[in-house]
Amino acid sequence: MPPWLSVALKSLSRALLGTLCLPPLLMAGDGEGNRSGTLEQFEREIRPLLVQRCYSCHSGRSEKIESGLRVDFREGIRTGGERGPAVVPGDPEGSLLLRAVNGTEPDLSMPPGETLSTLEIQSLAQWIRMGAHDPRDEAAEEPLLVNKGRRQIDLELSRDHWAFRPVGDPAPPEVKAIDRVRDPIDAFVLEKLEQSDLTFAPEASLSVLAQRVHQQLTGLPLRWERL
């Protein structure tokens, strides 16, 4: 066995042993930050909040649309109503919706009745800060609702939720640098790269890989005499 490979394997074994001893929280990562601004976050946190707390006065189902504001489709919530845009992507402080729910907008406090929880307000702020991703291209038609205790469940919105859509099995796309594809996932990644006139980086040599492993596991550069 080459000396450099022996060193790398020993370092890997020590690092794996140390990792198993770490508290699970240290390995969890910042899951909330990773979810921010994504379709999953919108469907899981933002859309249900808008449906339950805002649609009764600011959607196509309302008998009267208050202040001319609709929040049931993307352009409606961004264009806003009589007071201007309700959401400014990337600017929570400049978004009327957030100021209305956190009590910082003069003469305006929403929604009526019970205020939003701190967690709900934080979710809205985070969603706006990360770009206010919103897949709703068109205003929703009158939805089918069912009662479940004090809550109303929107069946149409439930059917569109990403978690309830069937899992697809798309065929790998055709790419120019087919020789660089070793796995179907590579084809999907390479397709996006080629759209920007890019490709995979050159493959690293064994000596470079050994250096990277040693650096990641020990935090120290691997001395050349060990290669």
C-alpha positions as CSV (number, residue, x, y, z in Angstrom):
1,M,0.0,0.0,0.0
2,P,1.4,3.4,-0.9
3,P,2.4,5.5,2.2
4,W,0.1,8.4,1.3
5,L,-2.9,6.0,1.1
6,S,-2.1,4.5,4.5
7,V,-2.0,8.0,6.0
8,A,-5.2,9.0,4.4
9,L,-7.0,5.9,5.6
10,K,-5.8,6.3,9.1
11,S,-7.0,9.9,9.1
12,L,-10.3,8.9,7.8
13,S,-10.8,6.2,10.5
14,R,-10.0,8.7,13.3
15,A,-12.3,11.3,11.8
16,L,-15.2,8.9,11.5
17,L,-14.8,7.7,15.0
18,G,-14.9,11.3,16.2
19,T,-17.9,12.1,14.2
20,L,-19.9,9.2,15.8
21,C,-19.2,10.7,19.2
22,L,-20.5,14.1,18.3
23,P,-24.0,15.2,19.5
24,P,-26.6,14.8,16.7
25,L,-27.3,18.6,16.8
26,L,-23.8,19.3,15.6
27,M,-24.4,17.3,12.5
28,A,-27.9,18.5,11.8
29,G,-26.8,21.8,10.1
30,D,-29.0,24.8,9.6
31,G,-32.0,23.1,8.1
32,E,-34.2,26.2,8.3
33,G,-31.7,28.2,6.4
34,N,-31.4,25.6,3.7
35,R,-35.2,25.5,3.3
36,S,-35.6,29.3,3.0
37,G,-36.9,30.7,-0.2
38,T,-37.7,27.3,-1.8
39,L,-40.9,25.9,-3.1
40,E,-41.0,23.5,-0.2
41,Q,-40.9,26.3,2.3
42,F,-43.6,28.2,0.5
43,E,-45.9,25.2,0.4
44,R,-45.2,24.1,3.9
45,E,-45.3,27.4,5.8
46,I,-46.3,30.4,3.7
47,R,-49.2,29.2,1.5
48,P,-51.1,27.6,4.5
49,L,-50.6,30.8,6.5
50,L,-52.0,33.0,3.7
51,V,-54.9,30.6,3.1
52,Q,-55.9,30.4,6.8
53,R,-55.3,34.0,7.8
54,C,-55.5,36.2,4.7
55,Y,-57.7,34.7,2.0
56,S,-61.0,35.5,3.7
57,C,-60.5,39.2,3.0
58,H,-57.8,39.3,0.2
59,S,-58.6,36.6,-2.3
60,G,-61.0,35.6,-5.0
61,R,-63.2,33.9,-2.4
62,S,-63.8,37.2,-0.6
63,E,-67.2,38.8,-0.8
64,K,-65.3,42.1,-0.8
65,I,-61.6,42.4,-1.5
66,E,-60.3,44.7,1.3
67,S,-58.1,47.6,0.2
68,G,-57.9,46.1,-3.3
69,L,-55.3,43.7,-2.2
70,R,-55.2,40.0,-3.3
71,V,-52.7,37.6,-1.9
72,D,-53.9,34.5,-3.7
73,F,-51.5,34.8,-6.6
74,R,-47.9,36.1,-7.1
75,E,-48.6,39.3,-9.0
76,G,-51.4,40.2,-6.7
77,I,-49.3,40.1,-3.5
78,R,-46.4,41.9,-5.2
79,T,-48.4,44.6,-6.9
80,G,-50.5,45.1,-3.8
81,G,-53.6,47.3,-3.4
82,E,-54.4,50.8,-2.2
83,R,-51.3,51.0,0.0
84,G,-48.9,49.7,-2.6
85,P,-47.0,46.4,-2.9
86,A,-47.6,43.9,0.0
87,V,-44.4,42.0,-0.6
88,V,-41.0,43.3,-1.9
89,P,-38.8,40.3,-2.6
90,G,-35.6,40.5,-0.7
91,D,-36.8,43.4,1.5
92,P,-38.7,42.4,4.6
93,E,-38.6,45.9,6.1
94,G,-40.0,47.4,2.9
95,S,-42.8,44.8,2.7
96,L,-46.2,46.1,3.8
97,L,-47.4,42.6,4.6
98,L,-44.7,42.0,7.2
99,R,-45.1,45.5,8.8
100,A,-48.8,44.9,9.1
101,V,-48.5,41.6,10.9
102,N,-45.6,42.6,13.2
103,G,-47.3,45.9,14.3
104,T,-44.8,48.3,12.8
105,E,-47.1,49.9,10.2
106,P,-49.0,52.9,11.5
107,D,-52.8,52.6,11.6
108,L,-52.6,49.0,10.2
109,S,-52.6,45.8,12.1
110,M,-53.4,42.5,10.4
111,P,-54.9,40.0,10.4
112,P,-58.1,40.9,12.4
113,G,-58.6,39.0,15.6
114,E,-55.7,36.8,16.8
115,T,-52.3,38.0,15.8
116,L,-49.7,35.8,14.1
117,S,-47.3,33.9,16.3
118,T,-43.7,35.0,16.5
119,L,-42.7,31.9,14.5
120,E,-45.2,32.7,11.8
121,I,-43.9,36.3,11.5
122,Q,-40.3,35.0,11.4
123,S,-41.3,32.5,8.6
124,L,-42.8,35.4,6.6
125,A,-39.7,37.6,7.1
126,Q,-37.4,34.8,6.1
127,W,-39.4,33.9,3.0
128,I,-39.4,37.5,1.9
129,R,-35.7,38.0,2.6
130,M,-34.8,34.9,0.5
131,G,-36.7,36.3,-2.5
132,A,-40.4,35.5,-1.8
133,H,-40.5,32.5,-4.0
134,D,-44.1,32.0,-5.1
135,P,-45.2,29.5,-7.8
136,R,-48.8,30.9,-8.1
137,D,-48.9,32.3,-11.6
138,E,-52.6,32.9,-11.8
139,A,-55.4,33.9,-9.4
140,A,-57.0,30.9,-7.9
141,E,-60.6,30.0,-8.7
142,E,-63.1,29.5,-5.9
143,P,-61.7,26.4,-4.1
144,L,-63.4,23.5,-2.6
145,L,-63.3,23.7,1.2
146,V,-64.1,21.2,3.9
147,N,-64.4,21.9,7.6
148,K,-62.3,20.0,10.1
149,G,-63.0,21.4,13.6
150,R,-62.1,25.1,13.5
151,R,-59.9,24.7,10.5
152,Q,-60.8,24.8,6.8
153,I,-58.8,22.6,4.5
154,D,-58.4,23.6,0.8
155,L,-58.6,20.4,-1.1
156,E,-57.3,21.9,-4.4
157,L,-54.3,23.4,-2.7
158,S,-53.7,20.1,-1.0
159,R,-53.6,18.3,-4.3
160,D,-51.0,20.7,-5.6
161,H,-48.7,20.3,-2.7
162,W,-45.3,18.9,-3.7
163,A,-45.5,16.2,-1.1
164,F,-48.6,14.7,-2.7
165,R,-47.4,14.7,-6.3
166,P,-46.4,11.3,-7.7
167,V,-42.7,10.6,-7.9
168,G,-41.4,10.9,-11.4
169,D,-38.8,8.9,-13.3
170,P,-37.4,11.2,-15.9
171,A,-35.0,9.9,-18.5
172,P,-31.5,11.4,-18.3
173,P,-31.1,14.3,-20.8
174,E,-28.8,14.1,-23.7
175,V,-25.5,16.0,-23.2
176,K,-22.5,16.9,-25.4
177,A,-19.8,15.6,-23.1
178,I,-21.4,12.2,-22.7
179,D,-17.9,10.7,-21.8
180,R,-18.0,12.6,-18.5
181,V,-21.3,11.0,-17.4
182,R,-20.8,8.1,-15.0
183,D,-24.2,8.3,-13.3
184,P,-27.6,9.4,-14.5
185,I,-27.4,12.3,-12.0
186,D,-24.3,13.5,-13.8
187,A,-26.4,14.0,-16.9
188,F,-28.8,16.3,-15.2
189,V,-26.0,18.3,-13.7
190,L,-24.1,18.5,-16.9
191,E,-27.2,19.6,-18.8
192,K,-27.5,22.7,-16.7
193,L,-23.7,23.4,-17.0
194,E,-23.8,23.1,-20.8
195,Q,-26.6,25.6,-20.9
196,S,-24.1,28.1,-19.6
197,D,-21.2,26.9,-21.8
198,L,-19.6,25.1,-18.8
199,T,-18.6,21.6,-18.0
200,F,-17.3,19.5,-15.2
201,A,-13.9,20.4,-13.7
202,P,-11.0,18.1,-14.7
203,E,-10.7,15.0,-12.6
204,A,-8.2,15.3,-9.8
205,S,-5.2,13.0,-9.6
206,L,-4.9,10.5,-6.7
207,S,-2.2,12.6,-5.0
208,V,-4.6,15.6,-5.1
209,L,-7.4,13.6,-3.7
210,A,-5.2,12.4,-0.9
211,Q,-4.3,15.9,-0.1
212,R,-8.0,17.0,0.0
213,V,-9.0,14.1,2.2
214,H,-6.1,14.8,4.7
215,Q,-6.9,18.5,4.7
216,Q,-10.6,17.9,5.4
217,L,-10.1,15.3,8.1
218,T,-7.2,16.8,10.0
219,G,-7.2,20.5,9.1
220,L,-3.6,20.2,8.1
221,P,-1.9,20.0,4.7
222,L,-0.4,16.7,3.8
223,R,3.4,16.8,3.5
224,W,4.7,15.9,0.1
225,E,7.2,13.4,1.5
226,R,4.3,11.3,2.6
227,L,2.9,11.0,-0.9
